[in-house]
Structures are given as structure tokens and as C-alpha cells.
Amino acid sequence: MDFTLTERQLELQKLAHDYAKNELKPYVRERERITDPAERFPWDILETGSRLGLRTLSIPEEIGGGGADILTLCIVGEEIGWGDLGVAVTFDQTWKIIHFLDIVWNEAQRAKFLPAFLEDHHFHLAVGMTEPEVGSENFIPEEGPELGVRTSAVRDGEDWIINGKKHYISNGGIAKLYVLVCRTDPTVGVSQGVTYFMVTPDMEGFSIGKIHEKMGQQLSQNAELIFENCRVPDDYRVTAVGGGVAARSGPFSRGSVIESAATNLGPARAAYEDALEFAKTRIQGGKPIIEHQGVGFMLADCFVEYEASRQMLHYAAWRAMRDNYDPKLGYMAKAYTSEAGFRIATRALEVWGGTGYMTEAPMEKYLRDVISFLHSAGTNQAQRIRAMKYL
Ligand SMILES: Cc1cc2nc3c(=O)[nH]c(=O)nc-3n(C[C@H](O)[C@H](O)[C@H](O)COP(=O)(O)OP(=O)(O)OC[C@H]3O[C@@H](n4cnc5c(N)ncnc54)[C@H](O)[C@@H]3O)c2cc1C
């Protein structure tokens, strides 16, 4: 076995690390304190990243992207997340959704949307699945017409009429293209009854509702998407009618949960690194606190849980790029690493003592950020239920 990263992976890791160090770390804490979401949203920071090639990383080089595979996206996502989790999530959403579209687009759809996506440094994407009445049901779909997706799409000639509401949607209100799951047959379960569409912000009947205020990931934006008799041409349908679940459960879905979880390694590692530095310089009892075993043990546990998390995710990514993939590797890696990240950030905050609780210290931000992944990208209960099937 060889754990050496390729030259391209090392190059992208350095590029993302330098971006995080120079463009994110010095600015993000101040930026988070801006109360108006429109002013707070870091368009300038994202544009700098896009000009470095980060936004288009997940699609093949032949069509103008960066050609990064699942493992490479994990490596890059972690580095951006080390600088700021919200910024990493904004990029990661775009990576996943454009990758999905690249698989399902027909030639006319590709010709219509790909050039604009490649050229426009502000072109991000969003996916609308969660609804006020439908959360984990999207991840552990039970069969039955009364369960799962409620937002409806009803055929009307060459168009579809969409009604319903999605909420908590990452990149909501800033995306230029949305992928939306809708119920196209209310008489059957989701495995036969849902379909994916694309919608654009200018479509009549589509509006952005509330911008959600969150405890962490404050530089990513989450919003409600509201559809009131929104007319969408059939040309904007991206899966077979009733074939939504099948299209999203193909090989594409393998990377999705692993890449998301990898962004969360970033703040966990940053918390550990900052705790280590603090413990070397803070003197109590006549010596640096790292020399007190009680503190040293906390740091050793942070180190081992970070290393275990990164290796588990990288192994899941490596397996996801090969045949005979076992889906429980990704589901359980997401659950384990998000819980480990929470423990790491909590211990790191404790190493900083009372200072760690103060908002001038970086620790409270790390903790607020890592908590999001206990439920974002599917709750950990949902991940365990998905994994159970493969035990
Ligand atoms: C930061 C953030 C970003 C997000 N971005 C997006 C996005 O871009 N697009 C999108 O569509 N959604 C997004 N979401 C929504 C997210 O996917 C949902 O919040 C998540 O799937 C859980 O759904 P819920 O909030 O309705 O909780 P619920 O499903 O109501 O769950 C509540 C509790 O019940 C448990 N539970 C539910 N059902 C079961 C079951 N069958 N067995 C055992 N336990 C169960 C859950 O694990 C949880 O503990 C985002 C959420 C967050 C926090």
C-alpha cells in the first residue's frame, strides 16, 4: 500500500492551503460578525478562489474543469475548511451538483449551461431536497405515497408546474442554478414517484423566502426556496420521470457524503493545531500546560481522532473510486468523523481554559462550525440506518 499523494494532489493541497491561509483566516471572523446577510456573504473571497480554479474543480479537464477525483476533492475541501467551513461548504455544494449535472445532462442542456458555469466566477449551484415536512425521509426513504418529497411537479403540456417549499438549502439565494427534487406521482412511493429538475432564479413563481441565521458556517448561506405555480419547461428536467431516486443513487452518490465530511476535518484540525500552540506557551504551575498530563492527554486524543478520521475518509474515498464499493464505508465515515470533529473541537476549547470560551479566541467558532456536520448532509442517525443495511 502506498499513501503518498500524487504531485497533482500535493499541488492542489498547497494551492488550497495558501488560499485558506491568506484569503480566509485573516478575514473570516470579522466577516461573520456582519449582521446583514447580503453584506456578509463573501463574494470577493469566493471569486478569488474561483480565479484559482477551485470552483470548477470537480468536472473533467476535457470540458474545462479541474478534473479532481473524490480523494483530491477531500484533500482540497479539508484545506479550505481549515480556513473557513462555510466557504468550503459553498464550494463543495457546487462541486457535487455540477458533477451530478455532468452525468445527467443531455447535450442541449450541457450546451445551454456549461459555458456560463465555466465563465462566471459567481456561478454557484444548490440542491433542494429538505422541506419543512421532509428531512431524514430523503436519506432513509420509506416506501409509501404519503412519505417523502411533497413539493409537486404536475405536467402541463410541454411544461411542469411546481408548487411547494424547500428549506435550509445551502447556497440558497446565491446560486444561479438549482437542482430540485419534486413529486411527480403522488400515488406511489419515492422510488418511482420523484423527478429532478433544474430551476433558475429568474423563473416566475420561484422566490427566496427566509435567509436562515445559523450558529456556525456563517459564511455560507442557507435559505428557503418557495415555488408558487412555477412553470418549468420539460427541457429543464434532468432525470427520467419517476427516476429521481435511481439517478441519485448511482456511482455519483458515493463521493457526495465523503466529500462533504472531509470539509469538516478542516476546522477540527485547526482547533487541534491552535490548542497545541496554546498549550506550549500558556504557563501554569510553573511549566507550559502541555507538560501537565491532563492537558497532554487531551491533545493526544485530538491527534489520534483527527488522524483516524482523515484516514477513514481517505480510505472510503479511495474505495469509492473503485469497483465493489461498500456504501457503509462512506456513511459510517461521515458519522464517525463528524462526531470525532465535535469531540476534538470541544477538547481544544477546554485546553484554552476560560479564554477558549471568549469570542476573541478562535475556539468557539471551530465548535460552532463542526457541530453542523452532526446533521448536515444527513443526520448521523440516518447515516447509521443507511449503513445497517450493509452490515
Ligand atoms: C448547515 C446545513 C446545511 C444544509 N444544506 C442543505 C442543502 O443544501 N439541501 C438540502 O436539501 N438540505 C440541506 N440541509 C438540511 C439537512 O439535510 C436536514 O436538516 C437533515 O437531513 C435532517 O432533516 P431535519 O432537519 O428535517 O430533521 P428530522 O429528519 O426531523 O430529524 C430530527 C431527528 O430525528 C431523527 N430521525 C428522523 N427520522 C429518523 C428515523 N427514521 N430513524 C431514526 N432517527 C430518525 C434524526 O436523526 C434527528 O435526530 C442542511 C442542513 C444544515 C444544518
PDBQT file of the ligand as one rigid body, heavy atoms in Angstrom, charges set to zero:
ROOT
HETATM    1  C1  LIG A 401     -25.848  23.577   7.638  1.00  0.00    +0.000 C 
HETATM    2  C2  LIG A 401     -26.918  22.800   6.917  1.00  0.00    +0.000 A 
HETATM    3  C3  LIG A 401     -26.906  22.772   5.516  1.00  0.00    +0.000 A 
HETATM    4  C4  LIG A 401     -27.910  22.094   4.826  1.00  0.00    +0.000 A 
HETATM    5  N1  LIG A 401     -27.918  22.127   3.449  1.00  0.00    +0.000 NA
HETATM    6  C5  LIG A 401     -28.917  21.506   2.783  1.00  0.00    +0.000 A 
HETATM    7  C6  LIG A 401     -28.988  21.562   1.354  1.00  0.00    +0.000 A 
HETATM    8  O1  LIG A 401     -28.135  22.170   0.694  1.00  0.00    +0.000 OA
HETATM    9  N2  LIG A 401     -30.019  20.940   0.719  1.00  0.00    +0.000 N 
HETATM   10  C7  LIG A 401     -30.952  20.248   1.402  1.00  0.00    +0.000 A 
HETATM   11  O2  LIG A 401     -31.866  19.733   0.764  1.00  0.00    +0.000 OA
HETATM   12  N3  LIG A 401     -30.939  20.172   2.757  1.00  0.00    +0.000 NA
HETATM   13  C8  LIG A 401     -29.946  20.786   3.456  1.00  0.00    +0.000 A 
HETATM   14  N4  LIG A 401     -29.900  20.722   4.833  1.00  0.00    +0.000 N 
HETATM   15  C9  LIG A 401     -30.944  20.003   5.550  1.00  0.00    +0.000 C 
HETATM   16  C10 LIG A 401     -30.471  18.680   6.135  1.00  0.00    +0.000 C 
HETATM   17  O3  LIG A 401     -30.216  17.737   5.106  1.00  0.00    +0.000 OA
HETATM   18  C11 LIG A 401     -31.571  18.204   7.103  1.00  0.00    +0.000 C 
HETATM   19  O4  LIG A 401     -31.601  19.133   8.180  1.00  0.00    +0.000 OA
HETATM   20  C12 LIG A 401     -31.322  16.807   7.620  1.00  0.00    +0.000 C 
HETATM   21  O5  LIG A 401     -31.480  15.860   6.586  1.00  0.00    +0.000 OA
HETATM   22  C13 LIG A 401     -32.272  16.444   8.766  1.00  0.00    +0.000 C 
HETATM   23  O6  LIG A 401     -33.591  16.750   8.454  1.00  0.00    +0.000 OA
HETATM   24  P1  LIG A 401     -34.476  17.534   9.525  1.00  0.00    +0.000 P 
HETATM   25  O7  LIG A 401     -33.724  18.756   9.886  1.00  0.00    +0.000 OA
HETATM   26  O8  LIG A 401     -35.850  17.708   8.960  1.00  0.00    +0.000 OA
HETATM   27  O9  LIG A 401     -34.543  16.603  10.804  1.00  0.00    +0.000 OA
HETATM   28  P2  LIG A 401     -35.523  15.353  11.060  1.00  0.00    +0.000 P 
HETATM   29  O10 LIG A 401     -35.491  14.425   9.916  1.00  0.00    +0.000 OA
HETATM   30  O11 LIG A 401     -36.845  15.855  11.518  1.00  0.00    +0.000 OA
HETATM   31  O12 LIG A 401     -34.789  14.653  12.260  1.00  0.00    +0.000 OA
HETATM   32  C14 LIG A 401     -34.933  15.035  13.644  1.00  0.00    +0.000 C 
HETATM   33  C15 LIG A 401     -34.260  13.954  14.489  1.00  0.00    +0.000 C 
HETATM   34  O13 LIG A 401     -34.947  12.680  14.301  1.00  0.00    +0.000 OA
HETATM   35  C16 LIG A 401     -34.030  11.693  13.837  1.00  0.00    +0.000 C 
HETATM   36  N5  LIG A 401     -34.728  10.811  12.889  1.00  0.00    +0.000 N 
HETATM   37  C17 LIG A 401     -35.544  11.175  11.858  1.00  0.00    +0.000 A 
HETATM   38  N6  LIG A 401     -36.001  10.084  11.225  1.00  0.00    +0.000 NA
HETATM   39  C18 LIG A 401     -35.455   9.009  11.822  1.00  0.00    +0.000 A 
HETATM   40  C19 LIG A 401     -35.534   7.600  11.624  1.00  0.00    +0.000 A 
HETATM   41  N7  LIG A 401     -36.256   7.061  10.644  1.00  0.00    +0.000 N 
HETATM   42  N8  LIG A 401     -34.856   6.799  12.477  1.00  0.00    +0.000 NA
HETATM   43  C20 LIG A 401     -34.097   7.332  13.473  1.00  0.00    +0.000 A 
HETATM   44  N9  LIG A 401     -33.975   8.645  13.707  1.00  0.00    +0.000 NA
HETATM   45  C21 LIG A 401     -34.640   9.472  12.900  1.00  0.00    +0.000 A 
HETATM   46  C22 LIG A 401     -32.903  12.486  13.158  1.00  0.00    +0.000 C 
HETATM   47  O14 LIG A 401     -31.715  11.725  13.082  1.00  0.00    +0.000 OA
HETATM   48  C23 LIG A 401     -32.808  13.686  14.082  1.00  0.00    +0.000 C 
HETATM   49  O15 LIG A 401     -32.054  13.366  15.218  1.00  0.00    +0.000 OA
HETATM   50  C24 LIG A 401     -28.907  21.393   5.546  1.00  0.00    +0.000 A 
HETATM   51  C25 LIG A 401     -28.897  21.406   6.951  1.00  0.00    +0.000 A 
HETATM   52  C26 LIG A 401     -27.911  22.104   7.623  1.00  0.00    +0.000 A 
HETATM   53  C27 LIG A 401     -27.933  22.101   9.128  1.00  0.00    +0.000 C 
ENDROOT
TORSDOF 0
